Amino acid sequence: MLRPILADLHIHTVLSACAEVEMIPPLIVRRACRLGLGLIAVTDHNACANAEAVIRAAEGTGLAVLPGMELQTREEVHLLCLFDTVEQSLAWQAEVWSLLPPLENREEFFGPQYVVDAEGQWVRTEGRLLAASADIALEQAIARVHALGGLAIPAHVDRPSFSLLANLGMVPANLGADALEVTARFQPEAGFAQWPELRGWPLVVDGDAHTLNDMQNRTLFKVAAPTVRELSLALRGAEGRKITVDWHPTKS
């Protein structure tokens, strides 16, 4: 049976140096439930180590959590990589880390990168610089994510930095992505006038949440379950699944 599920597929934790200290598993889950979300994805910069903690924090709440990553490609385009299992996400993390420059994180410049448990307690500090580009091209990254059984969605394509349109100036004809993400500021009339190539794509609105207040409840999936396969069907409008975006939200 199909059911509606509100989703935010782009949420950072304190493993992302640019996220606020409030972005810990229990507070993320609490905020998601308050917004009526049924599905979130944990997408830290080039890393997946806090996804399992958020999954555990959500146990018993009815909130589904997909482990994922916001990859920075060779072109400095940000790509959401979403998976069903922690094992898939960690396999992708290992692959990405083999392609990152071997640099140490400078906390005084970038900020700290914390791995935490389900209660939000410190486990360790990640010393590797995660705010860097992996040596992999966008289309190659999309293909690799698909090979691992995941979804690949270029992030905040309407943003003036680290985005598909800003960095490449177009949506490549053979991109192969599952959807495109636009920011919460995107409005269809003006957006499609500026970027007419977006009209042919399924669009999602997420929070790119670095604070709890950034989280969004504007993307509604009609699916049988909060899984990668079901989301893929919805993004393609297949087998009765579909996606709807609220362009005029009232967020609590």
ChimeraX attribute file (.defattr): number of C-alpha atoms within 10 A of each C-alpha:
attribute: neighborCount
match mode: 1-to-1
recipient: residues
	/A:1	6
	/A:2	13
	/A:3	12
	/A:4	17
	/A:5	21
	/A:6	23
	/A:7	29
	/A:8	25
	/A:9	29
	/A:10	27
	/A:11	27
	/A:12	31
	/A:13	33
	/A:14	26
	/A:15	30
	/A:16	28
	/A:17	25
	/A:18	18
	/A:19	21
	/A:20	17
	/A:21	17
	/A:22	15
	/A:23	21
	/A:24	29
	/A:25	26
	/A:26	20
	/A:27	16
	/A:28	26
	/A:29	25
	/A:30	15
	/A:31	16
	/A:32	23
	/A:33	16
	/A:34	12
	/A:35	17
	/A:36	16
	/A:37	23
	/A:38	21
	/A:39	23
	/A:40	28
	/A:41	26
	/A:42	33
	/A:43	30
	/A:44	32
	/A:45	25
	/A:46	30
	/A:47	25
	/A:48	25
	/A:49	24
	/A:50	27
	/A:51	31
	/A:52	22
	/A:53	20
	/A:54	28
	/A:55	22
	/A:56	16
	/A:57	23
	/A:58	21
	/A:59	13
	/A:60	8
	/A:61	11
	/A:62	11
	/A:63	21
	/A:64	21
	/A:65	28
	/A:66	25
	/A:67	29
	/A:68	37
	/A:69	30
	/A:70	27
	/A:71	30
	/A:72	28
	/A:73	24
	/A:74	17
	/A:75	17
	/A:76	22
	/A:77	24
	/A:78	25
	/A:79	30
	/A:80	30
	/A:81	30
	/A:82	28
	/A:83	27
	/A:84	19
	/A:85	18
	/A:86	18
	/A:87	12
	/A:88	18
	/A:89	27
	/A:90	19
	/A:91	12
	/A:92	24
	/A:93	19
	/A:94	13
	/A:95	13
	/A:96	20
	/A:97	16
	/A:98	12
	/A:99	15
	/A:100	21
	/A:101	14
	/A:102	12
	/A:103	12
	/A:104	11
	/A:105	19
	/A:106	14
	/A:107	12
	/A:108	7
	/A:109	8
	/A:110	14
	/A:111	16
	/A:112	21
	/A:113	24
	/A:114	23
	/A:115	22
	/A:116	23
	/A:117	21
	/A:118	19
	/A:119	14
	/A:120	23
	/A:121	12
	/A:122	13
	/A:123	10
	/A:124	12
	/A:125	13
	/A:126	18
	/A:127	14
	/A:128	15
	/A:129	20
	/A:130	26
	/A:131	19
	/A:132	18
	/A:133	21
	/A:134	22
	/A:135	18
	/A:136	19
	/A:137	15
	/A:138	24
	/A:139	15
	/A:140	13
	/A:141	23
	/A:142	23
	/A:143	17
	/A:144	17
	/A:145	20
	/A:146	18
	/A:147	10
	/A:148	14
	/A:149	17
	/A:150	27
	/A:151	24
	/A:152	29
	/A:153	23
	/A:154	26
	/A:155	28
	/A:156	28
	/A:157	27
	/A:158	22
	/A:159	16
	/A:160	11
	/A:161	14
	/A:162	21
	/A:163	23
	/A:164	25
	/A:165	19
	/A:166	15
	/A:167	15
	/A:168	13
	/A:169	10
	/A:170	13
	/A:171	16
	/A:172	13
	/A:173	7
	/A:174	7
	/A:175	13
	/A:176	15
	/A:177	21
	/A:178	20
	/A:179	21
	/A:180	23
	/A:181	25
	/A:182	23
	/A:183	17
	/A:184	20
	/A:185	11
	/A:186	17
	/A:187	12
	/A:188	13
	/A:189	9
	/A:190	10
	/A:191	15
	/A:192	13
	/A:193	11
	/A:194	11
	/A:195	16
	/A:196	11
	/A:197	13
	/A:198	20
	/A:199	12
	/A:200	8
	/A:201	15
	/A:202	18
	/A:203	21
	/A:204	26
	/A:205	27
	/A:206	25
	/A:207	24
	/A:208	23
	/A:209	23
	/A:210	22
	/A:211	20
	/A:212	23
	/A:213	12
	/A:214	12
	/A:215	26
	/A:216	29
	/A:217	26
	/A:218	24
	/A:219	20
	/A:220	23
	/A:221	27
	/A:222	23
	/A:223	23
	/A:224	17
	/A:225	17
	/A:226	23
	/A:227	19
	/A:228	17
	/A:229	17
	/A:230	20
	/A:231	21
	/A:232	19
	/A:233	20
	/A:234	22
	/A:235	22
	/A:236	17
	/A:237	14
	/A:238	11
	/A:239	10
	/A:240	12
	/A:241	20
	/A:242	21
	/A:243	21
	/A:244	18
	/A:245	16
	/A:246	12
	/A:247	14
	/A:248	9
	/A:249	11
	/A:250	9
	/A:251	12
	/A:252	10
